[in-house]
Amino acid sequence: MSELPPIEPGADGIEQGKRLIRQDSDKGLSLSERIAEQLTRLTWRTPLHTMRLKGRHPLKLLTVADDPFLGDPDRGQALLDGMLAFRGETRNLHELALSRPTFSKPFGEYLHSFAWLRDLSTVTTRTKGAPIAEALMREWIAAHGDVVSDPAWRADMWGRRLLFWVAHAPLILSSGDLVYRSNVLHALARGARHLDRTADRVPLGVPRIAAWCGVLAAGLIIPGGDPRRVFGEAGLTRALDQSVFGDGGTVGRSPLGLLDAIMLLTMLRSTYAARRMEMPDAATAALPRMVSALLGVSHGDRALSSWQGGAPVHPDVMAQVIEATGVRTRPLRQAREWGYQRMSAQASVLIVDAAPPPIARIAEGGCASTLAFEMSDGPNRIIVNCGGARASMAAVPTALAEGLRTTAAHSTLVVDDSNSTAILADGTLGKGVTEVELSRHEADNASRIEASHDGYARRFGFLHRRLLALSNDGRDLRGEDMLLPAGKRRQRDATPFAVRFHLAPDVEIAATSDGQAAILRLPGGAMWQFRARGAALTVEDSVWVNPYGRPVSTEQIVLSGEAAPGGATVSWLLHKAR
């Protein structure tokens, strides 16, 4: 994305005035690129690649790092009970059949990454946990140790695996069985050589950061690894430069992905610390920016807002991650490249998606959420997005999970029940929003954002412009949604539209009889009044994915109307009555 024109920052780093955010031309991977990618993976099984993976394996590791994060106690307890569990999918450890997997992709990534080692170590001692970890390690090596295949040998998966193996080596290398230990160290060395050649072949963003973190972990803990460490530091610096914006957000635009990247770098820093060495300057400098950006998309309950397929992360998890980073910083109010705008006044927090969606070749499962917003009052969320398209429980039907990516699943305007950016049959994002024009102003009495996008210009001949103004006492949010004629296409007939405001599950709503207002009651007794002009107000069912990935029934305010060829305007107000 590019920005025009540059504007001098005002107080607290806020750029006041107009900006234009353009999406780089992107049509996803071309046919030739897809073929090249498949051919690259096919070469993994060639004799040449097999020869590249050969070499001596270490007799021991130079160090064991500390895992700076706690795992999930429920998943850890499941392992003690002989079950592997992830997002509602549970399998018996003795029936995994790794060579003929039948589990879901998210479950497989949890298994192959060895993230379950963290969960196991959280609930038990090495004496009790080691036999479980070693049994699963033996099965994994038997199925994948010498067979280079996808997804087990994907570079980002190897990067995560090496970090977890280094941090939890006592669980997997305590056995007195010398053959088993040799097999583990042999697999580790082969994985490191594979990473050397494939780390730059995974998509930009979190996957590439994970891959290069793995290269460095191997360089730090395998004897004679200094050349690999130097090579890896150059690779990680390059990956961060290409994957993390200057404001700290990641190119995938997912807060959940940013949290993941922060945890990866913090684990890597722990591995450096185990060798009494400093992490590369690029990573050290990136962490504070990334933490600030993450806090910028957090609500008053200290949990994440729901963007780009993510769900809120429990506040306790967020607090533990931030503490582990050691970073002390304020929430970023304006992510100029990442694209999220934060307005806060007293107890009210507003988070706005003011940029095009992530480009298709980078983001898997991107969402058509441009100009949507979320709002909270202290610890209580009021307006939310449905969220959870890539963080839901396994039992969530595929159709629902894909539906959570649509514009209608976000708190914004929808034209003719169409997405502002197309979601294609293969799951990638297609044509739609390419430009967002943004104007932000800070005044004595209010913060004001005015933004527009062109996602409906080509198909319907309208720009969507949204104005949001939050009073400095946090008690009034004034909004205006406009459809403005644009482009060559001109509608002859009226075009239906709806402005949706998805409500948090704890919000009680009562619509007034005139169809123009509603009363919102929050836990604790706070009451907000919602009024609208220019469209009919109804209350409809909705769904919200909670921090555990479970869909929870809720409601939404829907302002429905029709836009004449000359456009339409809907005004609305949220006022805190008490």
ABEGO torsion letter per residue (X at the ends): XBBOBBBBBBBGGBBBEBBBBBBBBBAEBBAAAAAAAAAAAAAAABAAAAAAABEBBBABBABBBBBABBBBAAAAAAAAAGBBBBGGBBBBAAAAGAABBABBAAAAAAAAAGAAAAAAAAABBAAAAAAAAAAAAAAAAAAAAABBBOAAABAAAAAAAAAAAAAAAAAAAABABAAAAAAAAAAAAAAAAAAAAAAAABBBEAAAAAAAAAAAAAAAABBGAAAAAAAAAAAAAAAAAAABBAAGBBAAGBAAAAAAAAAAAAAAAAAAAAAGBBBBAAAAAAAAAAAAAAAAABBAAGBBBBBGGBBBBBAAAAAAAAAAAGBBBBBBABBAAAGBBBBBBEABBBBBBABBBBBAAABBGBBBABGBBBBBBEABBABBBAEGAAABBAABBAAAAAAAABAAABBBBBBGGBBABBBBAAGBBBBEBABBBBBBBBBAABBBBBBBBAAAAAAAGBBBBBBBBBBAAGABBBBBBBBBBBEABBBABBBBBBBBBBBBAABBBBBBAAGABBBBBBBGGBBBBBBBBGBBBBBBBBBBBBAAGBBBBBBBBBBBBBBBAAEBBBBBBBBBAX
